[in-house]
Amino acid sequence: MCARTVSNRNAVSSISIRERSSFVISCILNRHSLVILMKQITLIKFLFAATTVCAADVPVTQEDLVRRTQELYDAVVPGNQAPWKKYFADDCIFADEKGRVFDKPKLIADITPLPTGYSGTIKIENVQSRIIGNTAILSYDADETETVFGQNLKARYHITDTWLERDSNWQIIASQAHRYYEDPVPGKADSKKFADYVGTYELAPGQTRSISYDGEKLFVEKKGKKEQLLPETSDLFFRKGLEGRILFRYSDNGKVNALMDRRNNEDVIWRKTE
């Protein structure tokens, strides 16, 4: 009885040791598997994050933007709306050189073929850019040549486009243009009237300018600065490189009584004092 009991105890002890050993080994293996699994999950997360970043961050260069912008202008003459639909965002703001502000539907509707007898080109020049993250600024001159029934016209604009990358797609979110001022072609003045213009004109106390002439040339002088008034027509003058026009007002008695400095179709009146 005692021997059997001891034998049974030894058997139980032996089984218990084997079970514990098996349990320990199982735990070690499970822990090892868990470590491997965690490493695999970490690697998967890293690869997913890297893929997401790469997908979200689509790089763009100045050359890319210039190529796409030139594609827009090449589409103007035939009235091809496809590049404009592609490269302008649905929520874009477009301000042109005439002061008009368009949303995308109005902008696209404005892209129509030039009339018969009209043709031209627009070339991009003097490009500058700033590209930071998902935003890019492209600033450039647009040199336009237009042919109207065989007659050539030229105009120059400066344009700034803001490109924004969203959903791996670069589009223009805002664009603004202005036209460079250019002097008109000089015309022929009526020099017989120059003597009528000569004198001093006053805007306010202490604010005066004088008009003089030398042969076929008419001059305006203010605070020691003398500039030639070039004729656009016989009675309308301009200063080189400056917007605005100068003209002279006659009173009912036939004498000049004021100089009008015309700016954006509004006149600043300088009254003749002598």
C-alpha positions in Angstrom: 0.0 0.0 0.0 2.7 2.4 0.9 4.8 1.4 -2.0 1.9 1.9 -4.4 1.2 5.2 -2.9 4.8 6.3 -3.3 4.8 5.0 -6.8 1.6 6.9 -7.6 3.0 10.0 -6.1 6.1 9.7 -8.2 4.0 9.2 -11.3 1.9 12.2 -10.5 5.0 14.2 -9.7 6.6 13.1 -13.0 3.4 14.1 -14.9 3.3 17.4 -13.1 6.9 18.2 -14.0 6.2 17.3 -17.7 3.1 19.4 -17.7 4.9 22.4 -16.2 7.8 22.0 -18.6 5.3 21.8 -21.5 3.5 24.8 -20.2 6.8 26.8 -19.8 7.9 25.8 -23.3 4.5 26.7 -24.6 4.6 30.1 -22.9 8.1 30.8 -24.3 7.0 29.8 -27.8 3.8 31.9 -27.5 5.8 34.9 -26.2 8.2 34.5 -29.1 5.4 34.3 -31.6 3.8 37.3 -30.0 7.0 39.3 -30.4 7.3 38.3 -34.0 3.6 39.1 -34.6 4.1 42.6 -33.0 7.1 43.2 -35.2 5.2 42.2 -38.2 2.3 44.6 -37.2 4.8 47.4 -36.6 6.4 46.8 -40.0 3.0 46.7 -41.7 2.0 50.0 -40.0 5.3 51.6 -41.1 4.9 50.5 -44.7 1.3 51.6 -44.8 2.2 55.0 -43.3 5.1 55.4 -45.8 2.8 54.5 -48.7 0.2 56.9 -47.5 2.7 59.8 -47.2 4.1 59.0 -50.6 0.6 58.9 -52.1 -0.4 62.2 -50.4 2.8 64.1 -51.1 3.1 64.3 -54.9 6.1 66.4 -55.7 5.8 69.1 -58.4 8.5 71.3 -60.0 8.6 74.7 -61.6 9.0 73.0 -65.0 5.8 70.9 -64.4 3.8 74.0 -63.6 5.1 76.0 -66.5 4.3 73.1 -68.9 0.8 72.9 -67.6 0.3 76.6 -67.7 1.5 76.8 -71.3 -0.9 74.1 -72.1 -3.7 76.4 -70.8 -2.7 79.3 -73.0 -2.2 77.1 -76.1 -5.9 76.1 -75.6 -7.2 79.7 -75.7 -7.2 80.2 -79.5 -9.1 77.0 -80.4 -11.3 77.4 -77.3 -10.3 74.1 -75.9 -11.8 73.9 -72.4 -10.3 70.6 -71.4 -7.0 71.9 -69.8 -8.9 74.6 -68.0 -11.3 72.0 -66.5 -8.3 69.8 -65.6 -6.0 72.4 -64.0 -8.4 74.7 -62.2 -9.9 73.6 -58.9 -13.7 73.5 -58.6 -13.5 76.1 -55.9 -11.1 78.4 -57.7 -11.1 82.2 -57.9 -10.0 83.8 -61.2 -9.4 87.5 -61.5 -8.5 88.7 -65.0 -6.7 91.9 -66.2 -10.1 93.6 -66.8 -11.0 93.3 -63.1 -13.6 90.6 -63.6 -13.7 87.8 -61.0 -14.8 84.4 -62.1 -15.6 81.1 -60.4 -14.9 77.9 -62.3 -18.2 77.6 -64.3 -17.9 81.2 -65.5 -14.2 80.8 -66.3 -14.8 77.7 -68.4 -17.8 79.3 -70.2 -15.4 82.2 -71.2 -13.1 79.8 -73.0 -14.4 79.9 -76.6 -12.7 79.8 -80.0 -11.5 83.2 -81.4 -13.7 84.6 -84.1 -12.8 84.1 -87.8 -9.9 86.3 -88.8 -8.4 86.3 -85.3 -5.5 84.3 -84.2 -2.6 84.6 -81.7 -0.2 83.1 -79.2 0.6 83.6 -75.5 4.1 82.7 -74.3 5.3 82.5 -70.7 8.4 84.4 -69.7 10.3 85.6 -66.6 9.0 82.8 -64.4 9.5 82.7 -60.7 8.1 80.1 -58.2 7.9 79.2 -54.6 7.0 75.6 -53.8 6.3 74.7 -50.1 4.7 71.5 -49.1 1.3 71.1 -50.9 1.3 74.8 -52.1 3.1 76.3 -55.1 3.1 80.0 -56.3 3.9 80.6 -60.0 4.5 84.2 -61.0 5.3 85.0 -64.7 4.8 87.4 -67.6 2.5 86.4 -70.4 3.6 87.8 -73.8 0.6 87.9 -76.1 0.6 88.4 -79.9 -2.7 88.7 -81.6 -3.4 88.9 -85.3 -6.7 90.6 -86.4 -7.3 90.1 -90.1 -3.6 90.4 -90.8 -2.8 93.2 -88.4 -0.6 92.3 -85.4 -1.2 93.5 -81.9 0.9 92.9 -78.8 0.1 93.0 -75.0 2.0 91.9 -71.9 0.5 90.7 -68.7 1.8 89.7 -65.3 0.0 86.7 -63.7 0.3 85.0 -60.3 -1.2 81.5 -59.9 -1.5 79.6 -56.7 -1.5 75.8 -57.1 -2.7 73.5 -54.4 -2.2 69.7 -54.1 -5.2 67.8 -52.9 -5.9 64.1 -53.2 -2.6 63.7 -55.2 -3.7 66.3 -57.7 -2.2 69.8 -58.3 -4.7 72.4 -59.4 -4.9 76.2 -59.5 -6.9 77.5 -56.6 -6.4 81.2 -57.3 -5.2 83.3 -60.2 -4.8 87.0 -60.7 -3.6 89.0 -63.7 -2.9 92.6 -64.6 -1.8 94.2 -67.8 1.4 96.1 -68.1 0.8 99.8 -69.0 2.2 100.8 -72.4 2.3 104.3 -73.8 0.1 105.0 -76.8 1.6 105.8 -80.2 2.4 109.5 -80.3 0.2 111.5 -82.6 0.5 115.0 -84.1 0.0 118.1 -81.9 -1.3 121.5 -83.0 1.7 123.6 -81.9 -0.3 126.8 -82.8 -2.3 126.2 -79.6 0.8 125.9 -77.3 0.7 129.6 -76.5 -2.8 129.2 -75.1 -1.6 126.5 -72.7 1.4 128.4 -71.3 1.0 129.5 -67.7 0.8 128.5 -64.1 -1.9 126.1 -62.8 -2.9 125.7 -59.1 -4.4 122.6 -57.5 -4.3 124.1 -53.9 -2.2 126.7 -52.1 1.4 125.8 -52.6 0.5 123.1 -55.2 1.3 124.4 -58.7 2.6 123.3 -62.0 3.6 125.3 -65.1 3.3 124.8 -68.8 5.9 125.9 -71.3 6.9 125.0 -74.9 9.9 125.1 -77.1 9.1 124.9 -80.8 7.1 121.7 -81.4 7.6 120.4 -77.9 5.3 121.1 -74.9 6.4 120.7 -71.3 4.9 120.5 -67.8 7.0 121.3 -64.7 6.3 120.7 -61.1 8.7 121.4 -58.2 11.6 121.6 -60.6 10.9 118.4 -62.4 10.3 119.1 -66.1 8.6 116.5 -68.4 7.6 116.6 -72.0 3.9 116.3 -72.8 3.6 113.9 -75.8 0.5 114.3 -78.1 -1.9 111.3 -78.4 -4.1 113.6 -80.4 -3.9 117.3 -81.2 -5.5 118.2 -77.8 -4.7 115.2 -75.7 -1.3 114.6 -74.1 0.5 112.0 -72.0 3.8 111.6 -70.1 6.2 108.8 -71.1 5.8 105.8 -68.9 2.9 107.2 -66.8 -0.8 106.4 -66.9 -3.2 109.2 -67.3 -3.7 112.0 -69.8 -3.4 115.8 -69.8 -5.8 118.1 -71.6 -6.7 121.8 -71.4 -10.2 123.3 -70.8 -11.3 126.4 -72.6 -13.8 128.8 -71.0 -16.6 130.5 -72.9 -14.4 133.4 -73.8 -12.1 131.1 -75.7 -9.2 131.2 -73.3 -7.7 128.2 -71.4 -8.8 128.3 -67.8 -7.8 124.9 -66.5 -5.5 121.9 -66.9 -7.2 118.6 -66.4 -5.2 115.6 -65.1 -7.3 112.7 -66.3 -6.9 109.4 -64.3 -9.1 106.4 -64.9 -11.6 108.6 -66.6 -11.8 111.1 -63.7 -10.3 114.5 -63.8 -8.2 116.4 -61.3 -8.7 120.1 -62.0 -5.7 122.5 -61.9 -7.0 126.1 -62.3 -5.0 128.6 -64.3 -3.7 131.5 -62.2 -1.5 133.3 -64.7 
